[in-house]
Every structure is written in C-alpha cells, then in structure tokens.
Amino acid sequence: MDLTLLKWVALRISIGIVTYLGIKRPSILISLLAGAAAFEISVTWFPLLEPLSSQTVFSLARILTFGIVLAALWQLWFEQEKRQKLKVILTLFLSRALLIYIAVGAFSLLYSVGRGQTVIEVVRLLTFFLLYLGVCLLADPNHALLPFQVVHWVGVALVPLALYERMTSLSWHLMVNNRVNATFVDSNIFARYLVLAMVANLILQYFKHVVWKRSLYLGSLCGLVGALAITLSRSGFVTLVIVLVLLLLLIPRKQMVQPIGLMALIGAGIVAVWPIVWQRLLTIKDEFGAFSERKDLWRASWAMFTNHPISGVGLGGFQKMFLTTYSSFWKGGEVTLSHTTLLTIAAELGILGLTALALIWFALIWTLRSLRSLDKNGVERYLPGVGYFLWILTIFISSQSEARFFEDPVLWISMGMMVSLSHGVEKEKEDTSRNSVQRCSSR
C-alpha cells in the first residue's frame, strides 16, 4: 500500500477516535494529550499539506488539542452549567493574567518588526488559551491523578527505547553528540519529559499503600533516572534537582523523602560508574544548557531589551531583529532563535511582557495556596496541585535552555488542572456552607 495513503488512513483514524472520545469521554482527552506531547515523532505519521505552511503540520498533540477545544465548545453549546462555569473561570486571577500576557503580545502588532510572525504567535497563544479553558471545563477533579499516570507510564515506556537508541545510535531524528532523544526532536526536551514523569511518579507513590505497587513505582523511578542520565542533558539534571528540593519543601513527608533519597543514591552510582555524566556536570557552570554556544543570542537579547525596555521589538520578532538590526552579534551559527524564555520575553515584549509573566506566576502561587487552605487533609487536592505546579516549574526551568515554555501543551494542561482542582474545592466548600445553613434554618 502507498505510504501516503497509509498516512491519510492514520490521520482519519486518529481524528475519528478523538471525535468519538470528545463526545463520549471528553475528560480523557486531557490525559491523552499529556501522553501525546511525548510523540513529536508523530509528525511523520500523518500527511504533509504541501500548499500550507509548516505551522499546519499534523501531530497527535495538535489533533488532541483541537479535540479538547471542540469538545468544550460542544458542551458550552448544550449545557447552561458549563456556560456559567466558563464565566467564573474567566474571572479567575490566573485567567486574567494569561489574557493580559496575550493582550501585551497582540498590542505589539502596532510596532512589531515582523507583523506576520507576531500574528502567528498571537494565534498560537489564543489556541493554547482555548486549550486551557477546555481543560478547566472538561477536567474531572475526582480523576486528577490520571494525567500523572499517563505521563509516568509513557515516560517509563520510552526508557527501553532510549537504551536501544543509545546502544545502536539509531534515531528517527538526527542525534547530536550521540545523545538520545527517543521520540523527541531534541534530547533536552526528552529530558524535560522524563523529569515530568519522575514528578508524576513521586506524587502517585504517595497514594500507593500496597507494598508491591510501591515497589513497582520505585523500580520504574530507577529506570527514569537512568534514562535521564543517558540523555546527558545538563538542563535536565539541574531542573530535576531544583524540582526535588521544592517538592520536599512543599510536601515535607517521609513518603517523599525515601524515594528521593533512593534517586540520589542511583544518581551517585551512575556518576561513579559512567564518568561522562560527571564530565557533563562539571561543565554546567561554564556551559549550562550549551549556553556557551549561544552567547551571541544572549547579548543580542540584552541589547534588544536595553534599546526597547518598555515594549520590546514585538512578539516573535527576535529572529528577524537578530539577523538584521543586531546582525553584528551573529557569528554565522545555525541557531538564530532565542533559546532562553526570560531573555526572549524581555527582548520581544520588554517590561510589559515580564510583568505579565510575573502576574502569571503570582496567580499560580495564589491558586496553589488556595488549594492548601481549602483542602482539609492536604492530600486529595493539594498534593495533585503541587504536582501540576512542579510540572509548570519544570517546563519553565527547562525552557531557559531550550525555550518551549508557552509552546508546551503540558503547561496549559497543568494550569487548567490546577484551576479545576481549586474550583472544585471552592464549589465543595460553598455546597457545604449552603447545606449547613439549610440545616440550621430547618432547626
């Protein structure tokens, strides 16, 4: 059978399954998207639309993203309760902070050096914001652990593939410096996903009381640590350490200390047995995330920020400015896109963009605090909330060396799940208060 025909069949089957689930089980699409984010290789499974731009390439993640958005619109059309819930969600601090950031990006159309790219970036942000709203509307707080389970087991499933790739040097995408990337384009993004899987493992372990189940999770945790080691990703190593420290601070319990201690022992063993890992770690100070190769990008970003401190050069305008006005910083390398989220935002949106980003972080912290104050035993909602917060932090820290912060669908899933958990707790509290008042009135 012709390969192109097979790709069209795969596309139609994928869209059909997503459509069916969007009608029958829309909440499960959220967890499937969290897993599909790992399969960047899926762009090779579907046909290319030659007349259109590369922005319209099909992938499992994009199909599921639109599936979630359309499923949410379907429910909004038929359910009054969902429309009321949407009104509440749009008034939340986090939703407003996200809209402010998008508005700042849209405002940059007035002065952007590349308006076409700015339009594309604004449309992308709006699409992801719709994904966030879709997650808020479709998520079931009673199954808040399901995305963790999917990401964890997808990460575990990629471990044998990573080992095979390491031993054979075979990869679907060009390997750089013999570093494994599994189903991802880049080894650092693969490392990011492994850290997400480790966070999910630790959160899930807390709810496992049967000995053999905890042993299973401990064993899979060992595999994830080993896979992270063979990625040789310095940004992955640093991200993991920071996230684990914060996890201990946010959840200072014995159930967390034991597996994290085991991870430390495994890491020390890997470093002792495999010297190349230690050599990579020693270069973090001078070359964290391969920054030494991108100093020209840093300098250009800083120059753009200092020359346009308030509003920047326009959303998505970094590359064009780097190759034209600030071409003196370019040394002829292949990398012309900024790979550092904070510097990218500073260069493209200036102080306005950085302020909007700070508002988003304040809103996330506020949401997490509300979960802690509303969740009586601190387990049912707060613990998953911590997991999603650390997922966001993982993506943010990793994006300082490989970008992909707002472009990562797991970010928007995590924010939506935090809102879903928080809104669910608040609703339960209101219902409890209402029932108490009714009982008092009846007396």
C-alpha positions as CSV (number, residue, x, y, z in Angstrom):
1,M,0.0,0.0,0.0
2,D,1.2,3.5,-0.8
3,L,2.9,5.3,2.2
4,T,0.9,8.5,1.6
5,L,-2.4,6.6,1.6
6,L,-1.4,4.9,4.9
7,K,-0.7,8.4,6.4
8,W,-4.1,9.6,5.3
9,V,-5.7,6.5,6.9
10,A,-3.8,7.1,10.1
11,L,-5.0,10.7,10.1
12,R,-8.6,9.8,9.6
13,I,-8.5,7.1,12.3
14,S,-6.9,9.5,14.8
15,I,-9.4,12.2,14.1
16,G,-12.2,9.6,14.3
17,I,-11.1,8.3,17.7
18,V,-10.6,11.8,19.1
19,T,-14.1,12.8,17.8
20,Y,-15.7,9.8,19.5
21,L,-13.9,10.4,22.8
22,G,-14.7,14.1,22.6
23,I,-18.4,13.2,22.6
24,K,-18.4,10.2,24.9
25,R,-15.5,10.7,27.2
26,P,-14.1,14.3,26.7
27,S,-12.2,14.4,30.0
28,I,-9.9,11.5,28.9
29,L,-8.6,13.6,26.0
30,I,-6.7,15.7,28.6
31,S,-4.6,12.8,29.8
32,L,-4.1,11.5,26.2
33,L,-2.7,14.9,25.2
34,A,-0.3,14.8,28.2
35,G,0.9,11.5,26.8
36,A,0.9,12.5,23.1
37,A,3.1,15.5,23.9
38,A,5.9,12.9,24.1
39,F,5.5,11.8,20.5
40,E,6.9,14.5,18.4
41,I,7.7,11.7,16.0
42,S,4.0,11.6,15.2
43,V,4.5,14.3,12.6
44,T,5.9,11.6,10.4
45,W,2.8,9.5,10.8
46,F,0.5,11.9,9.0
47,P,0.5,13.5,5.5
48,L,2.0,16.9,4.9
49,L,-0.2,19.6,3.5
50,E,2.2,21.0,0.9
51,P,0.4,24.1,-0.1
52,L,0.2,25.3,3.5
53,S,3.0,26.4,5.9
54,S,4.8,24.3,8.4
55,Q,2.6,25.6,11.1
56,T,-0.2,23.3,9.9
57,V,1.7,20.0,10.2
58,F,-0.4,17.3,11.9
59,S,0.7,15.6,15.1
60,L,-1.1,13.7,17.8
61,A,-0.7,16.6,20.2
62,R,-2.3,19.1,17.8
63,I,-5.1,16.8,16.9
64,L,-5.9,16.2,20.6
65,T,-5.6,19.9,21.4
66,F,-8.2,20.8,18.8
67,G,-10.3,17.8,20.0
68,I,-10.3,19.3,23.6
69,V,-11.2,22.7,22.4
70,L,-14.1,21.5,20.2
71,A,-15.4,19.1,22.9
72,A,-15.5,22.1,25.3
73,L,-17.4,24.2,22.7
74,W,-19.8,21.3,22.2
75,Q,-20.6,21.2,25.9
76,L,-20.9,25.0,26.1
77,W,-23.5,25.0,23.3
78,F,-25.7,22.4,25.1
79,E,-25.1,22.9,28.8
80,Q,-26.1,26.0,30.7
81,E,-24.0,24.9,33.7
82,K,-20.8,24.9,31.6
83,R,-21.5,28.4,30.4
84,Q,-21.9,29.6,34.0
85,K,-18.7,27.8,34.9
86,L,-16.9,29.5,32.0
87,K,-17.9,32.9,33.3
88,V,-16.4,32.0,36.7
89,I,-13.2,30.7,35.1
90,L,-12.7,33.9,33.1
91,T,-12.8,36.0,36.3
92,L,-10.1,34.0,38.0
93,F,-6.7,35.6,38.7
94,L,-4.8,33.1,36.5
95,S,-7.2,33.5,33.6
96,R,-6.9,37.3,33.7
97,A,-3.1,37.1,34.0
98,L,-2.9,34.9,30.9
99,L,-5.2,37.2,29.0
100,I,-3.0,40.2,30.0
101,Y,0.1,38.4,28.6
102,I,-1.8,37.6,25.3
103,A,-3.0,41.2,25.1
104,V,0.6,42.5,25.5
105,G,1.6,40.3,22.6
106,A,-1.3,41.4,20.5
107,F,-0.5,45.1,21.3
108,S,3.0,44.6,19.9
109,L,1.4,44.3,16.5
110,L,1.4,48.1,16.4
111,Y,5.2,48.2,16.3
112,S,6.5,44.7,15.7
113,V,9.3,44.3,13.2
114,G,7.7,41.2,11.8
115,R,3.9,41.5,12.0
116,G,3.3,38.3,10.1
117,Q,5.2,36.3,12.7
118,T,3.5,38.3,15.5
119,V,0.1,37.3,14.2
120,I,1.1,33.6,14.1
121,E,2.4,33.8,17.7
122,V,-0.8,35.6,19.0
123,V,-3.0,33.0,17.2
124,R,-0.9,30.2,18.8
125,L,-1.3,31.8,22.3
126,L,-5.0,32.1,21.8
127,T,-5.2,28.5,20.7
128,F,-3.4,27.4,23.8
129,F,-5.6,29.6,26.0
130,L,-8.6,27.9,24.5
131,L,-6.9,24.6,25.4
132,Y,-6.6,25.9,29.0
133,L,-10.3,26.8,29.1
134,G,-11.1,23.4,27.6
135,V,-9.2,21.6,30.4
136,C,-10.8,23.8,33.0
137,L,-14.3,22.9,31.7
138,L,-13.7,19.2,30.9
139,A,-11.4,18.0,33.7
140,D,-12.8,15.8,36.4
141,P,-11.2,16.8,39.8
142,N,-12.0,13.3,41.1
143,H,-9.7,11.9,38.5
144,A,-6.9,14.4,38.9
145,L,-4.2,11.8,39.0
146,L,-4.9,10.3,35.6
147,P,-2.6,12.7,33.6
148,F,0.1,11.8,36.1
149,Q,-0.4,8.2,35.4
150,V,-0.3,8.6,31.6
151,V,2.8,10.8,31.7
152,H,4.6,8.4,34.1
153,W,3.9,5.3,32.1
154,V,4.7,6.9,28.8
155,G,8.0,8.0,30.3
156,V,8.7,4.5,31.5
157,A,7.8,3.1,28.1
158,L,10.4,5.4,26.5
159,V,13.2,4.1,28.7
160,P,13.8,0.9,26.7
161,L,13.7,2.9,23.5
162,A,16.3,5.3,24.9
163,L,18.5,2.4,25.9
164,Y,18.2,0.9,22.4
165,E,18.9,4.2,20.8
166,R,22.0,4.6,23.0
167,M,23.4,1.2,22.1
168,T,22.7,1.3,18.4
169,S,22.9,5.1,17.7
170,L,19.7,4.7,15.7
171,S,17.2,7.6,15.9
172,W,14.2,8.9,14.0
173,H,15.8,12.3,14.2
174,L,19.4,13.4,13.9
175,M,21.3,12.7,17.1
176,V,23.6,15.4,18.3
177,N,26.8,14.3,20.1
178,N,25.4,10.8,20.4
179,R,22.7,11.9,22.9
180,V,19.5,10.1,22.9
181,N,16.2,11.8,22.1
182,A,13.7,8.9,21.9
183,T,10.5,10.2,20.2
184,F,11.5,13.8,20.6
185,V,13.4,16.1,18.3
186,D,15.8,17.2,21.0
187,S,17.4,15.3,23.9
188,N,16.8,18.2,26.3
189,I,13.1,18.1,25.6
190,F,13.2,14.3,26.2
191,A,15.0,15.0,29.5
192,R,12.2,17.5,30.4
193,Y,9.6,14.9,29.8
194,L,11.5,12.4,32.0
195,V,11.5,14.9,34.8
196,L,7.8,15.4,34.4
197,A,7.4,11.6,34.6
198,M,9.5,11.5,37.8
199,V,7.4,14.2,39.5
200,A,4.3,12.1,38.5
201,N,5.9,9.0,39.9
202,L,6.5,10.7,43.3
203,I,3.0,12.1,43.5
204,L,1.5,8.8,42.6
205,Q,3.7,6.9,45.1
206,Y,2.1,8.9,47.9
207,F,-1.3,7.2,47.2
208,K,0.1,3.7,46.9
209,H,-0.1,1.8,50.2
210,V,0.3,-1.8,48.8
211,V,3.9,-2.9,49.1
212,W,4.2,-4.4,45.6
213,K,2.7,-1.3,44.0
214,R,5.1,1.0,45.8
215,S,8.0,-1.4,44.7
216,L,6.8,-1.2,41.1
217,Y,6.9,2.6,41.2
218,L,10.3,2.6,42.9
219,G,11.6,0.3,40.2
220,S,10.2,2.5,37.4
221,L,11.7,5.5,39.1
222,C,15.1,3.9,38.8
223,G,14.6,3.4,35.1
224,L,13.6,7.1,34.6
225,V,16.7,8.3,36.5
226,G,18.8,6.0,34.3
227,A,17.2,7.3,31.1
228,L,17.8,10.9,32.2
229,A,21.4,10.1,32.7
230,I,21.9,8.8,29.2
231,T,20.4,12.0,27.7
232,L,23.4,13.8,29.1
233,S,21.2,16.8,29.5
234,R,22.7,19.4,31.8
235,S,19.5,21.4,31.9
236,G,17.6,18.2,32.8
237,F,19.9,17.5,35.7
238,V,19.6,21.0,37.1
239,T,15.9,21.0,36.6
240,L,15.5,17.8,38.5
241,V,17.5,18.9,41.5
242,I,15.6,22.2,41.8
243,V,12.2,20.5,41.4
244,L,13.0,17.8,44.0
245,V,14.2,20.4,46.6
246,L,10.9,22.3,46.1
247,L,8.9,19.1,46.3
248,L,10.5,18.4,49.7
249,L,9.6,21.9,50.9
250,L,6.0,21.8,49.6
251,I,5.4,18.2,50.9
252,P,7.8,17.6,53.8
253,R,6.7,14.0,54.4
254,K,8.5,10.7,54.9
255,Q,6.8,9.2,51.9
256,M,8.6,11.8,49.7
257,V,12.0,11.6,51.4
258,Q,12.5,7.9,50.9
259,P,12.1,7.7,47.1
260,I,14.0,11.0,46.6
261,G,16.9,9.6,48.7
262,L,16.8,6.5,46.5
263,M,17.1,8.7,43.4
264,A,20.1,10.4,45.0
265,L,21.8,7.1,45.5
266,I,21.1,5.9,42.0
267,G,22.4,9.2,40.6
268,A,25.6,8.9,42.6
269,G,26.1,5.4,41.4
270,I,25.6,6.4,37.7
271,V,28.1,9.2,38.1
272,A,30.6,6.8,39.7
273,V,30.2,4.1,37.0
274,W,29.8,6.4,34.0
275,P,32.4,9.2,34.1
276,I,30.9,11.0,31.1
277,V,28.0,12.1,33.2
278,W,30.3,13.6,35.7
279,Q,32.2,15.4,33.0
280,R,28.9,16.9,31.7
281,L,28.0,18.0,35.2
282,L,31.4,19.8,35.6
283,T,30.6,21.9,32.5
284,I,27.3,23.3,33.9
285,K,29.0,26.3,35.4
286,D,30.5,27.4,32.1
287,E,28.2,25.8,29.6
288,F,24.8,25.3,31.3
289,G,22.4,24.1,28.6
290,A,25.0,24.8,25.9
291,F,24.8,28.5,26.6
292,S,28.5,29.0,25.6
293,E,27.4,28.4,22.0
294,R,24.6,31.0,22.3
295,K,26.4,33.9,23.9
296,D,25.6,35.9,20.8
297,L,21.9,35.2,21.4
298,W,22.2,36.5,25.0
299,R,24.0,39.6,24.0
300,A,21.5,40.3,21.2
301,S,18.6,39.7,23.6
302,W,20.0,42.1,26.1
303,A,20.7,44.7,23.5
304,M,17.1,44.5,22.2
305,F,15.8,44.8,25.8
306,T,18.0,47.8,26.7
307,N,17.1,49.6,23.4
308,H,13.4,48.8,23.7
309,P,13.0,48.4,27.5
310,I,9.2,49.1,27.8
311,S,7.6,47.1,25.0
312,G,10.3,45.2,23.2
313,V,10.7,44.6,19.5
314,G,7.4,42.7,19.1
315,L,6.2,39.2,19.8
316,G,8.0,36.7,17.6
317,G,10.4,39.4,16.3
318,F,13.6,38.2,17.9
319,Q,14.9,36.2,14.9
320,K,14.3,39.0,12.3
321,M,16.0,41.6,14.5
322,F,18.9,39.2,15.3
323,L,19.6,38.7,11.6
324,T,19.1,42.4,10.6
325,T,19.5,45.2,13.1
326,Y,21.5,43.2,15.5
327,S,23.4,41.1,12.9
328,S,26.7,42.2,14.5
329,F,26.0,39.8,17.3
330,W,25.6,36.9,14.8
331,K,28.7,34.8,14.3
332,G,27.2,32.7,11.5
333,G,25.9,29.9,13.6
334,E,22.9,27.7,12.8
335,V,21.0,28.8,15.9
336,T,19.1,32.1,15.3
337,L,16.2,31.7,17.6
338,S,16.5,32.6,21.2
339,H,16.5,29.5,23.5
340,T,16.0,31.3,26.8
341,T,12.5,32.1,27.7
342,L,13.1,35.0,30.1
343,L,15.5,36.7,27.6
344,T,13.1,36.1,24.7
345,I,10.2,37.7,26.6
346,A,12.5,40.6,27.7
347,A,13.6,41.2,24.1
348,E,10.3,40.8,22.4
349,L,7.8,42.3,25.0
350,G,10.1,44.3,27.3
351,I,9.0,45.2,30.8
352,L,5.3,44.8,29.8
353,G,5.9,41.2,29.0
354,L,8.0,40.4,32.0
355,T,5.3,42.0,34.2
356,A,2.6,39.9,32.6
357,L,4.8,36.8,33.1
358,A,5.2,37.7,36.8
359,L,1.5,38.1,37.2
360,I,1.0,34.5,35.8
361,W,3.4,33.2,38.4
362,F,1.7,35.1,41.2
363,A,-1.6,33.7,40.1
364,L,-0.2,30.1,40.1
365,I,1.2,30.5,43.6
366,W,-2.1,32.0,44.7
367,T,-4.0,29.0,43.2
368,L,-1.7,26.6,45.0
369,R,-2.2,28.4,48.3
370,S,-5.9,28.3,47.9
371,L,-5.7,24.5,47.4
372,R,-3.7,24.2,50.6
373,S,-6.1,26.3,52.6
374,L,-9.3,24.7,51.2
375,D,-8.1,21.1,51.2
376,K,-8.6,19.9,54.8
377,N,-6.3,16.9,54.8
378,G,-3.9,18.3,52.3
379,V,-3.9,15.2,50.1
380,E,-6.9,14.9,47.9
381,R,-6.5,18.2,46.0
382,Y,-3.3,19.9,47.4
383,L,-0.9,17.1,46.6
384,P,-2.0,16.8,42.9
385,G,-1.9,20.6,42.8
386,V,1.7,20.6,43.9
387,G,2.4,18.0,41.2
388,Y,0.9,20.3,38.5
389,F,2.7,23.3,39.9
390,L,6.0,21.5,39.7
391,W,5.2,20.4,36.1
392,I,4.9,24.1,35.3
393,L,8.1,24.9,37.1
394,T,9.9,22.0,35.3
395,I,8.9,23.4,31.9
396,F,9.9,26.9,32.9
397,I,13.3,26.0,34.2
398,S,14.0,23.7,31.2
399,S,12.8,26.5,28.8
400,Q,15.8,28.7,29.9
401,S,18.0,26.4,27.8
402,E,15.6,25.0,25.2
403,A,12.7,27.5,25.1
404,R,9.3,25.9,24.6
405,F,7.5,27.4,27.6
406,F,4.2,28.7,26.3
407,E,4.5,26.3,23.4
408,D,4.4,23.2,25.6
409,P,0.8,21.8,25.9
410,V,1.6,20.2,29.2
411,L,2.0,23.8,30.6
412,W,-1.6,24.6,29.7
413,I,-2.9,21.2,30.9
414,S,-1.2,21.8,34.3
415,M,-2.7,25.3,34.7
416,G,-6.1,24.0,33.7
417,M,-5.9,21.1,36.1
418,M,-4.9,23.4,39.0
419,V,-7.9,25.7,38.3
420,S,-10.1,22.6,38.0
421,L,-8.9,21.4,41.4
422,S,-9.2,24.8,43.0
423,H,-12.6,25.5,41.6
424,G,-13.8,22.0,42.6
425,V,-12.7,22.6,46.2
426,E,-14.3,26.0,46.3
427,K,-17.5,24.6,45.0
428,E,-17.5,21.9,47.6
429,K,-16.9,24.5,50.3
430,E,-19.8,26.5,49.0
431,D,-22.1,23.5,48.9
432,T,-21.1,22.5,52.5
433,S,-21.8,26.0,53.7
434,R,-25.1,26.1,51.9
435,N,-26.1,22.7,53.4
436,S,-25.1,23.9,56.9
437,V,-27.3,27.0,56.6
438,Q,-30.2,24.9,55.4
439,R,-29.8,22.5,58.4
440,C,-29.7,25.5,60.8
441,S,-32.8,27.0,59.1
442,S,-34.7,23.7,59.4
443,R,-34.0,23.6,63.1
